[in-house]
Amino acid sequence: MRYGRSERPPPVLALPCRHRTRSSGGETRFDPHKLEITDKGSAKMVRICCLGAGYVGGPTMAVIALKCPSIEVVVVDISTARISAWNSDQLPIYEPGLDDVVKQCRGRNLFFSSDVEKHISEADIIFVSVNTPTKTRGLGAGKAADLTYWESAARTIADVAKSDKIVVEKSTVPVKTAEAIEKILKHNSKGIKFEILSNPEFLAEGTAINDLFNPDRVLLGGRETPEGQKAVQALKDVYAHWVPVDRIITTNLWSAELSKLAANAFLAQRISSVNAMSALCEATGADVTEVAYAVGRDSRIGPRFLNASVGFGGSCFQKDILNLVYICECNGLPEVAHYWKQVIKVNDYQKSRFVNRVVSSMFNTVSGKKIAVLGFAFKKDTGDTRETPAIDVCKGLLGDKAAISIYDPQVTEDQIQRDLAMNKFDWDHPIHLQPMSPTAVKKQVTVTWDAYEATKGAHGVCILTEWDEFKVLDYQRIYDNMEKPAFVFDGRNIVDAEKLRKIGFIQGLAMVVREEKACSLSVLRLCCTVAMDSQAHELEVDELQHVV
């Protein structure tokens, strides 16, 4: 492979503020306020190691390497296949702009390796970006975060570290996780000092590189001790290479950990709110797009995350809200837990409502009928299928014995088959622990690499991802090659409903835009009331509110 090597280049000049000292035992230890001069008189490079080469670790470290050429960054993972992919021309994840960033840095100051222990030992700052899946058994099953991989990472760090380290939580973790990690490291430290920081990611897939280049904020949480604040400053200096200082927020550890969960809960809440309104709009004849637009014009509310759809997906929203629910229950806050649980319930309701609309519109049965599914990723500009609404929709249709033909420009057939065969929450475990696709699913599902092939001979079309190419498809051509009557169900509100009517499609649009306008104003008033009332539920902690 072109960039398959993991050898490092000769040391280059480090930042003036990054220095090292030697301990009494002769080991080189990281100290952000002192300079170590090597025997040859040159300053030594600061080294960052990231455990986990996934959707967060890979892009984040690539951008740090690009923006900080004087810092060496190594991304490690126990999956040799994933590391090989990062060292190839076909990266393991799709993200606009990621290829260019990796190619500029790989082999210079960005490296990908499966030699986990070596690079942990040599690093000054260790980012931990491993999976924190929802527990599937035992205490807290179905809600609590499973910290097995995090604990394993902490024990590995303690075992192989030979010098003081700054350990950074990059994964989304429950509040007080840092305290547990500190205990593991402290009781296995062999005299080595560790400082734990929380630096949650706020990336949106599809725009992750731009989010990293121009973040709304970078959040750093640390202990309120002299050593903790020095560690915070050391990491702050890394981000300050390209992030304006006023966008780098520092808090205590617990505020930083909770802020990530709170931010995702607030965003998911908005989606469930507008989806709940979409059901009311359909019942009353109001237009949900008009209602959402009018509500979003209120400067107190804003327009973001107010697009009615088949539901939210992705690796974070549901998992983080379930975790938040569990934390509230454990802290004796059942009313708060119930409040956030409703966000998930509305999302599940929206997906089942979509399936029910498809079946009922098509004469109350889809048995033996071909249904074309356009889009399988949970959103456009990503190949990520974790918790995508398409899984639940497809399973619902398969349960009614439909024959499904799926097209997504970035999701492979193997991934689709695997997703449809998995049990809930299995997706967040390493691939070798995930179930293989059963033959029964493959018999009912076909995957194509062309939208027109997927829709050929279909009785209905379901649009489940808002890919831009779906907006400009030749729907006359699609209609001509479908069984009649031809149905279309737009789960993302991206096609021109009136245009499709004129072509001849039966309006089975699940998020249907109706012609009647009489009720829009009354629904708008109700929606505004709900939105304003929801402000009463916002957290009152000034620091947390500012971060979110």
NORHU-V344700 format. One line per field, one symbol per residue. phi: phi as a letter, one per 20 degrees, with the letter a starting at -180 (. if undefined). psi: psi as a letter, one per 40 degrees, with the letter a starting at -180 (. if undefined). burial: 1 if it has 24 or more other C-alpha atoms within 12 Angstrom, else 0. Layout:
# NORHU-V344700
phi->???
psi->???
burial->???
This chain:
# NORHU-V344700
phi->.fdffdfefggcfefgedcccdffenfedfcfdcdddfgendfeffddcdeoddfeffffffffffecfedeccddbfeffffgffededffcdbgnfgfffffdfndccccbdeffgfffefecdedcdfcfffdbnfngncffeegffffffffgffdfdbfcdddfdffcffnfgfffgffffecelneecddcdcfecedfncffffffcffaddcdbfecgfffffgfffffffffbeggfeeedbfgfffffgffffffffffffffffffffffffdnedfffffffffffffdneflcefbfpebnfdgfffffffgfffffemcfffffgffffffffffffffffffffffemmbcgmeededeocffbfmbdfdflfggfffffffffemfddddcbfcdffgffffffefegmffedgffeefffffgfffecccddbffffefmeebcdedceggfffdfeffffffddfdfddcceeclddffffffffpfffdgfdgeeefdfegffffffffffffffffeffefgffffff
psi->idfeieiiiiiihiidehiiihideeihihheeihhhideeiiihhhhhhhhfaddddddddddddegeehhhhhiiehdddddddeaegieihhheddddddddhecehihiegddddddeidhhhhgiigihheiahehedihhfddddddddddddeheiiihhhhdihiiheddddddddddefdfeihhhhihgiifihidfddddddgidihhhhiifiddddddddddddddedehhdeehhhaidddddddddddddddddddddddddddddddeeihddddddddeehdedieiffhiaeiiaiedddddddddddddddefgddddddddddddddddddddddddddddffeieheihhhhhhdieiifiehehfhdddddddddddefihhhhhheehidddddddeeiiheddeiideeiiihidddddehihifhddddeheidihhheifhddddeigddddddeiiiihihhgeefeihdddddddeihgfhdfhhidhededdddddddddddddedeeiiehdddddd.
burial->00100101000111101111100000011111001100000011111111111111111111111111111111111110011111110011111111101110111111111111111111111111111111100000011111101110111111111111111111111111111011011100100111111111111111011011101011111110000111111111111111100001111111111111111111111111111111111101111111111111000010001111111111111111111111110000000010111111111111111111111011001100111111111111111111111111111111010111111111111011111111011111100000000000110111110111111111111111111001000010011001101111111111111001000111111111110000011011001100100000000000010011
